[in-house]
Amino acid sequence: QVQLVESGGGLVEPGGSLRLSCAASGSIFSIRAMGWYRQALGKQRDLVASLTSSTGTNYADSVKGRFTISRDNTKNTVYLQMNSLKPEDTAVYYCNVNVMGPGGLKTYWGQGTQVTVSS
């Protein structure tokens, strides 16, 4: 089993910055992909950014140039640096990790962290 622990959400004014972290632990042979999704109130969960060893990084058009996804392989941790935040970035952010473990390739979700952009 794999556990994901997210941190870094909070309240920030428009134009501000936040950095989200998601640490994976447990029975991990390798991590194939890591990413961040978000879900605003009353809306579906959408991809924000992803990072894979084969295809590199991918960003939603709405965050390109403002958000940066990165990964620390030594800590099995993925980060999302969010700059120039806008009110429309307000949502619950979830990390998503594809892990190869004893049971094969599985996908895991973090518990979610609230990001609120407001003055």
LODRENZA-486846 format. One line per field, with one value per residue: x, y, z of N, C-alpha, C, CB in turn; residue number from 1. Coordinates in nm, 4 decimals. Each point is the difference from the previous one (the first is absolute). Glycine has a CB too. Layout:
% LODRENZA-486846
nu: (X / ...)
nv: (Y / ...)
nw: (Z / ...)
cau: (X / ...)
cav: (Y / ...)
caw: (Z / ...)
cu: (X / ...)
cv: (Y / ...)
cw: (Z / ...)
cbu: (X / ...)
cbv: (Y / ...)
cbw: (Z / ...)
num: (NUM / ...)
% end
This chain:
% LODRENZA-486846
nu: (0.0845 / 0.1293 / -0.0444 / -0.0619 / 0.1211 / -0.1672 / 0.2042 / -0.1128 / -0.3200 / 0.0045 / -0.1995 / 0.1867 / -0.1201 / -0.1013 / 0.3166 / 0.0417 / 0.1866 / -0.1800 / 0.2757 / -0.2703 / 0.2181 / -0.1390 / 0.2104 / -0.0702 / 0.0261 / -0.0134 / 0.1435 / 0.2174 / 0.0904 / -0.0081 / -0.1668 / -0.1087 / -0.0471 / 0.0695 / -0.2897 / -0.0619 / -0.3041 / -0.0807 / -0.2736 / -0.0588 / -0.1953 / -0.1194 / 0.2637 / 0.0140 / 0.2259 / 0.1300 / 0.2582 / 0.0923 / 0.1980 / 0.0194 / 0.2959 / -0.0158 / 0.2999 / -0.1581 / -0.0464 / 0.2433 / -0.1803 / -0.2917 / -0.0464 / -0.3146 / 0.0727 / -0.0147 / 0.3336 / 0.1485 / 0.2088 / -0.0603 / 0.1456 / 0.3180 / -0.1437 / 0.2762 / 0.0046 / 0.1697 / 0.0604 / 0.0631 / -0.3258 / -0.1305 / -0.0157 / -0.1967 / 0.1058 / -0.2846 / 0.2630 / -0.3251 / 0.1881 / -0.2522 / -0.2066 / -0.2169 / -0.1964 / 0.0683 / 0.2098 / -0.2970 / 0.0861 / -0.0140 / 0.3223 / -0.0857 / 0.3343 / -0.1096 / 0.2392 / -0.0319 / 0.1020 / 0.1495 / -0.1475 / 0.0661 / -0.2252 / 0.2065 / 0.0559 / -0.1487 / -0.0910 / 0.1006 / -0.2290 / 0.2251 / -0.2213 / -0.0048 / 0.2251 / -0.2841 / 0.1784 / -0.1921 / 0.1204 / -0.1383 / 0.1280)
nv: (-0.1195 / 0.2292 / 0.1626 / 0.2223 / 0.1656 / 0.2283 / 0.1917 / 0.2576 / 0.0683 / 0.2826 / 0.1766 / 0.0807 / 0.2999 / -0.0986 / -0.0969 / -0.2782 / -0.1904 / -0.2376 / -0.1607 / -0.2094 / -0.1647 / -0.2466 / -0.1386 / -0.2550 / -0.1371 / -0.2903 / -0.1962 / 0.2444 / -0.2710 / 0.3040 / 0.2526 / -0.1251 / 0.2971 / 0.2038 / 0.1203 / 0.2199 / -0.1275 / 0.2940 / -0.1273 / 0.3408 / -0.0821 / -0.2322 / -0.1748 / -0.2929 / -0.0334 / 0.2227 / -0.1856 / 0.2439 / -0.1681 / -0.2960 / -0.0143 / -0.2570 / -0.0622 / 0.0775 / 0.3144 / 0.1552 / 0.1100 / -0.0723 / 0.3256 / -0.0691 / 0.1709 / 0.0791 / -0.0291 / 0.1094 / 0.1542 / -0.1157 / -0.2831 / -0.0578 / -0.3110 / -0.0064 / -0.2968 / 0.0499 / -0.2873 / 0.0592 / 0.0022 / -0.2393 / 0.3629 / 0.0370 / 0.3014 / 0.0917 / 0.2454 / 0.1169 / 0.2580 / 0.1727 / -0.1233 / 0.0892 / 0.0258 / -0.2426 / -0.1322 / -0.0412 / -0.3334 / -0.1573 / 0.0331 / -0.3256 / -0.0235 / -0.1780 / -0.2073 / -0.1657 / -0.1836 / -0.1990 / -0.1273 / -0.2736 / 0.0799 / 0.0526 / 0.2664 / 0.0996 / 0.2738 / 0.0782 / 0.2251 / 0.1558 / -0.0331 / 0.2109 / 0.2258 / 0.1822 / 0.1301 / 0.2358 / 0.1679 / 0.2117 / 0.2907)
nw: (0.0000 / -0.1815 / 0.2873 / -0.2406 / 0.2723 / -0.2075 / 0.1503 / -0.1274 / 0.0830 / 0.0773 / -0.0693 / -0.2718 / 0.0051 / -0.2850 / -0.0347 / 0.1807 / -0.0943 / 0.1013 / -0.0064 / -0.0377 / 0.1744 / -0.1531 / 0.2508 / -0.2130 / 0.3004 / -0.1150 / -0.1122 / -0.1696 / -0.2001 / -0.0594 / 0.0918 / -0.3098 / 0.1080 / 0.2388 / -0.0941 / 0.1790 / -0.0538 / 0.0617 / 0.0876 / -0.0639 / 0.2288 / -0.2214 / -0.1382 / -0.0709 / 0.2027 / -0.2296 / -0.0131 / 0.2125 / -0.1643 / -0.1270 / 0.0970 / -0.2404 / 0.0684 / -0.2792 / 0.0069 / 0.1879 / 0.1603 / -0.0959 / 0.0829 / -0.0027 / -0.2712 / 0.3097 / 0.0395 / -0.2937 / 0.2134 / 0.3116 / 0.0395 / 0.0323 / -0.0033 / 0.1830 / 0.0435 / 0.2791 / -0.2130 / 0.3124 / 0.0567 / -0.2217 / -0.0714 / -0.2622 / 0.0792 / -0.1039 / -0.0050 / 0.0297 / -0.1464 / 0.0194 / 0.2790 / -0.2220 / 0.2488 / -0.1997 / 0.2401 / 0.1752 / -0.0048 / 0.2562 / -0.1221 / -0.0429 / 0.0316 / -0.2375 / 0.1318 / -0.2954 / 0.2847 / -0.2231 / 0.2963 / -0.0012 / -0.2196 / -0.2772 / -0.0398 / 0.2960 / -0.1247 / 0.3064 / -0.0165 / 0.1788 / 0.1950 / -0.2655 / 0.0546 / 0.0125 / -0.2529 / 0.1723 / -0.2768 / 0.2536 / -0.0354)
cau: (-0.0845 / 0.0722 / -0.0647 / 0.0361 / -0.0272 / 0.0086 / 0.0104 / 0.0339 / -0.1124 / -0.0322 / -0.0617 / 0.0997 / -0.0594 / 0.0305 / 0.1371 / 0.0893 / 0.0562 / -0.0051 / 0.0625 / -0.0592 / 0.0863 / -0.0675 / 0.1008 / -0.0471 / 0.0747 / -0.0588 / 0.0580 / 0.0248 / 0.1147 / 0.0327 / -0.1110 / -0.0025 / -0.0524 / -0.0532 / -0.0730 / -0.0922 / -0.1324 / -0.0756 / -0.1452 / -0.0700 / -0.1322 / -0.1019 / 0.0581 / 0.0696 / 0.1417 / 0.0763 / 0.1455 / 0.0724 / 0.1350 / 0.0471 / 0.1427 / 0.0320 / 0.1378 / 0.0036 / -0.0529 / 0.0344 / -0.1034 / -0.1190 / -0.0751 / -0.1249 / 0.0229 / -0.0322 / 0.1063 / 0.1302 / 0.0737 / -0.0188 / 0.0212 / 0.1103 / 0.0022 / 0.1337 / 0.0001 / 0.1219 / -0.0031 / 0.0557 / -0.1033 / -0.1286 / -0.0859 / -0.0295 / -0.0312 / -0.0649 / 0.0231 / -0.1069 / 0.0272 / -0.1007 / -0.1282 / -0.1216 / -0.1169 / -0.0495 / 0.0816 / -0.0569 / -0.0464 / 0.0714 / 0.1047 / 0.0286 / 0.1108 / -0.0312 / 0.1284 / -0.0028 / 0.1074 / 0.0237 / 0.0280 / -0.0119 / -0.1247 / -0.0047 / -0.0131 / -0.1236 / -0.0129 / -0.0397 / -0.0373 / 0.0171 / -0.1240 / -0.0470 / 0.0338 / -0.0762 / 0.0680 / -0.0963 / 0.0629 / -0.0999 / 0.0474)
cav: (0.1195 / 0.1266 / 0.1145 / 0.1315 / 0.1069 / 0.1306 / 0.1160 / 0.1246 / 0.0828 / 0.1102 / 0.1211 / 0.0930 / 0.1091 / -0.0049 / 0.0361 / -0.0675 / -0.1310 / -0.1122 / -0.1231 / -0.1228 / -0.1172 / -0.1288 / -0.1013 / -0.1375 / -0.0960 / -0.1323 / -0.1040 / 0.0646 / -0.0429 / 0.1169 / 0.0910 / 0.0216 / 0.1333 / 0.0770 / 0.1142 / 0.0764 / 0.0306 / 0.0886 / -0.0055 / 0.1143 / -0.0330 / -0.0217 / -0.0311 / -0.1273 / 0.0009 / 0.0196 / -0.0052 / 0.1268 / -0.0231 / -0.1362 / -0.0201 / -0.1402 / -0.0225 / -0.0223 / 0.1117 / 0.1276 / 0.0756 / 0.0412 / 0.0968 / 0.0551 / 0.1308 / 0.1079 / 0.0204 / 0.0080 / 0.1222 / 0.0418 / -0.1146 / -0.0884 / -0.1283 / -0.0574 / -0.1263 / -0.0406 / -0.1456 / -0.0549 / 0.0084 / -0.0405 / 0.1158 / 0.0883 / 0.1359 / 0.0895 / 0.1407 / 0.0781 / 0.1443 / 0.0873 / -0.0681 / 0.0722 / -0.0546 / -0.1199 / -0.1156 / -0.0529 / -0.1377 / -0.1029 / -0.0568 / -0.1401 / -0.0609 / -0.1283 / -0.0682 / -0.1356 / -0.0695 / -0.1424 / -0.0626 / -0.1465 / -0.0398 / 0.0534 / 0.1449 / 0.0501 / 0.1457 / 0.0445 / 0.1400 / 0.0644 / 0.0324 / 0.1301 / 0.1175 / 0.1151 / 0.1239 / 0.1084 / 0.1247 / 0.1034 / 0.1178)
caw: (0.0000 / -0.0129 / 0.0628 / -0.0520 / 0.0954 / -0.0640 / 0.0865 / -0.0657 / -0.0401 / 0.0896 / -0.0529 / -0.0544 / -0.0780 / -0.1446 / -0.0305 / 0.0924 / -0.0340 / 0.0925 / -0.0475 / 0.0499 / 0.0044 / 0.0145 / 0.0270 / -0.0099 / 0.0804 / 0.0018 / -0.0858 / -0.1295 / -0.0790 / -0.0808 / -0.0266 / -0.1442 / -0.0307 / 0.1116 / -0.0532 / 0.0830 / -0.0523 / 0.0888 / -0.0131 / 0.0572 / 0.0519 / -0.1010 / -0.1301 / -0.0068 / 0.0318 / -0.1234 / 0.0084 / 0.0060 / -0.0510 / 0.0187 / -0.0236 / -0.0179 / -0.0441 / -0.1449 / -0.0799 / 0.0595 / 0.0685 / -0.0742 / 0.0803 / -0.0525 / -0.0630 / 0.0935 / 0.0998 / -0.0672 / 0.0262 / 0.1402 / 0.0877 / -0.0357 / 0.0693 / 0.0130 / 0.0748 / 0.0693 / -0.0016 / 0.1238 / 0.1039 / -0.0592 / 0.0242 / -0.1126 / 0.0416 / -0.0951 / 0.0300 / -0.0608 / 0.0053 / -0.0632 / 0.0216 / -0.0333 / 0.0703 / -0.0669 / 0.0395 / 0.1241 / -0.0170 / 0.0753 / -0.0842 / 0.0308 / -0.0736 / -0.0634 / -0.0205 / -0.0566 / 0.0701 / -0.0217 / 0.1276 / 0.0015 / -0.0644 / -0.1356 / -0.0169 / 0.0587 / 0.0123 / 0.1326 / 0.0130 / 0.1289 / 0.0713 / -0.0460 / 0.0807 / -0.0482 / -0.0389 / -0.0154 / -0.0452 / 0.0262 / 0.0713)
cu: (0.0881 / -0.0828 / 0.0529 / -0.0396 / 0.0263 / 0.0166 / 0.0219 / -0.1158 / -0.0240 / -0.0688 / 0.1094 / -0.0724 / 0.0323 / 0.1399 / 0.1025 / 0.0448 / -0.0234 / 0.0777 / -0.0647 / 0.1028 / -0.0843 / 0.1073 / -0.0629 / 0.0882 / -0.0714 / 0.0734 / 0.0160 / 0.1239 / 0.0497 / -0.1261 / 0.0035 / -0.0467 / -0.0522 / -0.0702 / -0.0883 / -0.1289 / -0.0646 / -0.1475 / -0.0595 / -0.1404 / -0.1000 / 0.0514 / 0.0715 / 0.1467 / 0.0794 / 0.1505 / 0.0571 / 0.1376 / 0.0384 / 0.1469 / 0.0249 / 0.1430 / 0.0087 / -0.0404 / 0.0318 / -0.1181 / -0.1143 / -0.0818 / -0.1336 / 0.0292 / -0.0176 / 0.1115 / 0.1383 / 0.0653 / -0.0126 / 0.0321 / 0.1172 / -0.0072 / 0.1428 / -0.0054 / 0.1361 / -0.0032 / 0.0527 / -0.1030 / -0.1359 / -0.1051 / -0.0164 / -0.0447 / -0.0779 / 0.0223 / -0.1009 / 0.0282 / -0.1114 / -0.1393 / -0.1176 / -0.1179 / -0.0529 / 0.0870 / -0.0520 / -0.0621 / 0.0654 / 0.0974 / 0.0345 / 0.1251 / -0.0415 / 0.1316 / -0.0249 / 0.1231 / 0.0078 / 0.0421 / -0.0179 / -0.1243 / -0.0138 / -0.0142 / -0.1356 / 0.0048 / -0.0526 / -0.0286 / 0.0322 / -0.1352 / -0.0580 / 0.0403 / -0.0674 / 0.0925 / -0.1082 / 0.0744 / -0.1047 / 0.0650 / -0.0909)
cv: (0.1247 / 0.1102 / 0.1289 / 0.1052 / 0.1336 / 0.1092 / 0.1239 / 0.0861 / 0.1131 / 0.1136 / 0.0963 / 0.1070 / -0.0174 / 0.0549 / -0.0681 / -0.1367 / -0.1002 / -0.1155 / -0.1189 / -0.1120 / -0.1253 / -0.1066 / -0.1389 / -0.0902 / -0.1339 / -0.0942 / 0.0519 / -0.0590 / 0.1165 / 0.0832 / 0.0367 / 0.1401 / 0.0642 / 0.1218 / 0.0662 / 0.0250 / 0.1002 / -0.0097 / 0.1195 / -0.0419 / -0.0127 / -0.0357 / -0.1341 / 0.0175 / 0.0030 / -0.0077 / 0.1418 / -0.0162 / -0.1444 / -0.0092 / -0.1489 / -0.0135 / -0.0108 / 0.1223 / 0.1366 / 0.0673 / 0.0378 / 0.0902 / 0.0321 / 0.1394 / 0.1140 / 0.0292 / 0.0120 / 0.1361 / 0.0488 / -0.1118 / -0.0827 / -0.1266 / -0.0516 / -0.1201 / -0.0196 / -0.1511 / -0.0612 / -0.0019 / -0.0488 / 0.1090 / 0.0808 / 0.1347 / 0.0715 / 0.1426 / 0.0835 / 0.1485 / 0.0766 / -0.0590 / 0.0942 / -0.0577 / -0.1285 / -0.1230 / -0.0626 / -0.1367 / -0.0877 / -0.0672 / -0.1403 / -0.0444 / -0.1396 / -0.0655 / -0.1395 / -0.0754 / -0.1454 / -0.0586 / -0.1497 / -0.0508 / 0.0472 / 0.1508 / 0.0463 / 0.1524 / 0.0350 / 0.1498 / 0.0497 / 0.0393 / 0.1341 / 0.1104 / 0.1222 / 0.1164 / 0.1045 / 0.1279 / 0.1095 / 0.1164 / 0.0296)
cw: (0.0000 / 0.0643 / -0.0639 / 0.1024 / -0.0693 / 0.1052 / -0.0854 / -0.0453 / 0.0984 / -0.0718 / -0.0451 / -0.0803 / -0.1480 / -0.0281 / 0.0876 / -0.0481 / 0.1115 / -0.0608 / 0.0686 / -0.0046 / 0.0163 / 0.0127 / -0.0021 / 0.0844 / -0.0029 / -0.0940 / -0.1430 / -0.0649 / -0.0853 / -0.0188 / -0.1477 / -0.0375 / 0.1273 / -0.0574 / 0.1031 / -0.0777 / 0.0949 / -0.0307 / 0.0711 / 0.0410 / -0.1135 / -0.1378 / 0.0033 / 0.0357 / -0.1312 / 0.0260 / 0.0029 / -0.0628 / 0.0264 / -0.0391 / -0.0103 / -0.0512 / -0.1516 / -0.0806 / 0.0589 / 0.0667 / -0.0944 / 0.0909 / -0.0664 / -0.0551 / 0.0997 / 0.1003 / -0.0632 / 0.0255 / 0.1430 / 0.0983 / -0.0519 / 0.0835 / 0.0023 / 0.0928 / 0.0647 / 0.0118 / 0.1292 / 0.1128 / -0.0484 / 0.0192 / -0.1276 / 0.0549 / -0.1106 / 0.0486 / -0.0773 / 0.0210 / -0.0704 / 0.0122 / -0.0257 / 0.0783 / -0.0641 / 0.0251 / 0.1300 / -0.0251 / 0.1056 / -0.0971 / 0.0502 / -0.0744 / -0.0441 / -0.0360 / -0.0565 / 0.0498 / -0.0438 / 0.1343 / -0.0082 / -0.0740 / -0.1429 / -0.0010 / 0.0521 / 0.0105 / 0.1374 / -0.0020 / 0.1401 / 0.0591 / -0.0436 / 0.0955 / -0.0620 / -0.0318 / -0.0263 / -0.0352 / 0.0111 / 0.0723 / 0.1189)
cbu: (-0.1837 / 0.1129 / -0.0284 / -0.0288 / 0.0614 / -0.1415 / 0.0923 / 0.1976 / -0.1007 / 0.1930 / -0.2015 / 0.1777 / 0.0184 / -0.2452 / -0.0864 / -0.1106 / 0.1731 / -0.2246 / 0.2172 / -0.2280 / 0.1870 / -0.2030 / 0.1312 / -0.0900 / 0.0882 / -0.2200 / -0.1044 / -0.1079 / -0.0864 / 0.1865 / 0.0041 / -0.0426 / -0.0598 / 0.1829 / 0.0053 / 0.1929 / -0.0231 / 0.1950 / 0.0023 / 0.1352 / 0.0534 / -0.1334 / 0.0252 / -0.1607 / -0.0407 / -0.1860 / 0.0016 / -0.1250 / 0.0639 / -0.2316 / 0.0619 / -0.2425 / 0.0477 / -0.0496 / -0.1809 / 0.1752 / 0.1740 / -0.0024 / 0.2157 / -0.1409 / -0.0777 / -0.2374 / -0.1383 / -0.0811 / -0.0332 / -0.1756 / -0.2456 / 0.1431 / -0.2377 / 0.1062 / -0.1706 / 0.0159 / 0.0273 / 0.2250 / 0.1235 / 0.0559 / 0.0740 / -0.0646 / 0.2072 / -0.1757 / 0.2465 / -0.1664 / 0.2485 / 0.1728 / 0.1100 / 0.0908 / -0.0578 / -0.0968 / 0.1994 / -0.0432 / -0.0336 / -0.1970 / 0.0917 / -0.2451 / 0.1712 / -0.2232 / 0.1054 / -0.1272 / -0.0281 / 0.0673 / -0.0709 / 0.1211 / -0.1003 / -0.0996 / 0.1529 / -0.0285 / -0.0404 / 0.1379 / -0.1814 / 0.2253 / 0.0829 / -0.1908 / 0.2228 / -0.1971 / 0.2005 / -0.1584 / 0.1602 / -0.1827 / 0.0976)
cbv: (-0.1242 / -0.0771 / -0.1287 / -0.0778 / -0.1487 / -0.0825 / -0.1412 / -0.1151 / -0.1972 / -0.0631 / -0.0297 / -0.1816 / 0.1546 / 0.0255 / 0.2136 / 0.1232 / 0.1119 / 0.0740 / 0.1202 / 0.0746 / 0.1368 / 0.0769 / 0.1650 / 0.0428 / 0.1840 / 0.1014 / -0.1794 / 0.2117 / -0.2380 / -0.1248 / 0.0913 / -0.2423 / -0.0714 / -0.0806 / -0.1083 / 0.1091 / -0.2299 / 0.1550 / -0.2518 / 0.1597 / 0.1184 / 0.1546 / 0.2443 / -0.0790 / -0.1272 / 0.1427 / -0.2216 / 0.0656 / 0.2415 / -0.0898 / 0.2130 / -0.0534 / -0.1158 / -0.2369 / -0.1504 / 0.0231 / 0.0871 / -0.2140 / 0.0970 / -0.1344 / -0.0945 / -0.0633 / -0.1265 / -0.1602 / 0.0575 / 0.1590 / -0.0041 / 0.1970 / -0.0510 / 0.2252 / -0.1008 / 0.2194 / 0.0097 / 0.0826 / 0.1913 / -0.2415 / 0.0074 / -0.1962 / 0.0061 / -0.1750 / -0.0415 / -0.1876 / -0.0439 / 0.0821 / -0.1499 / 0.0515 / 0.2322 / 0.1481 / 0.1046 / 0.2337 / 0.0347 / -0.0381 / 0.2315 / -0.0460 / 0.1340 / 0.0831 / 0.1310 / 0.0788 / 0.1538 / 0.0333 / 0.2071 / 0.0012 / 0.0034 / -0.2131 / -0.0063 / -0.2155 / 0.0223 / -0.1829 / -0.0299 / 0.0834 / -0.1326 / -0.1114 / -0.1021 / -0.0739 / -0.1255 / -0.1090 / -0.1213 / -0.1726 / 0.0920)
cbw: (0.1228 / -0.2137 / 0.2181 / -0.2398 / 0.1983 / -0.1913 / 0.1880 / -0.0687 / -0.1118 / 0.1386 / 0.1513 / -0.0086 / 0.1983 / -0.0525 / -0.0763 / 0.1801 / -0.1405 / 0.0920 / -0.0430 / -0.0768 / 0.0979 / -0.1338 / 0.1373 / -0.2312 / 0.1483 / 0.0570 / 0.1444 / 0.0815 / -0.0038 / -0.1188 / 0.2382 / -0.0281 / -0.2345 / 0.1581 / -0.2196 / 0.1229 / -0.1100 / 0.0172 / -0.0139 / -0.1413 / 0.2137 / 0.1273 / -0.0464 / -0.1747 / 0.2183 / -0.0897 / -0.1215 / 0.2088 / 0.0388 / -0.0432 / 0.1233 / -0.0456 / 0.2161 / 0.0446 / -0.0732 / -0.1701 / 0.1567 / -0.1393 / 0.0865 / 0.1660 / -0.2179 / -0.0257 / 0.1631 / -0.1776 / -0.2352 / -0.0763 / 0.0617 / -0.0638 / -0.0702 / -0.0402 / -0.1574 / 0.1294 / -0.2457 / -0.0699 / 0.0976 / 0.0434 / 0.2395 / -0.1484 / 0.1452 / -0.0633 / 0.0421 / 0.0383 / 0.0056 / -0.1602 / 0.1690 / -0.2300 / 0.0679 / -0.1730 / -0.1130 / 0.0829 / -0.2486 / 0.1619 / -0.0511 / 0.0375 / 0.1312 / -0.0908 / 0.1897 / -0.2074 / 0.1952 / -0.2461 / 0.1160 / 0.2176 / 0.2211 / -0.0757 / -0.2010 / 0.1284 / -0.2469 / 0.1056 / -0.1714 / -0.0725 / 0.1938 / -0.1125 / 0.0711 / 0.1353 / -0.1011 / 0.1642 / -0.1589 / 0.0104 / -0.2133)
num: (1 / 2 / 3 / 4 / 5 / 6 / 7 / 8 / 9 / 10 / 11 / 12 / 13 / 14 / 15 / 16 / 17 / 18 / 19 / 20 / 21 / 22 / 23 / 24 / 25 / 26 / 27 / 28 / 29 / 30 / 31 / 32 / 33 / 34 / 35 / 36 / 37 / 38 / 39 / 40 / 41 / 42 / 43 / 44 / 45 / 46 / 47 / 48 / 49 / 50 / 51 / 52 / 53 / 54 / 55 / 56 / 57 / 58 / 59 / 60 / 61 / 62 / 63 / 64 / 65 / 66 / 67 / 68 / 69 / 70 / 71 / 72 / 73 / 74 / 75 / 76 / 77 / 78 / 79 / 80 / 81 / 82 / 83 / 84 / 85 / 86 / 87 / 88 / 89 / 90 / 91 / 92 / 93 / 94 / 95 / 96 / 97 / 98 / 99 / 100 / 101 / 102 / 103 / 104 / 105 / 106 / 107 / 108 / 109 / 110 / 111 / 112 / 113 / 114 / 115 / 116 / 117 / 118 / 119)
% end
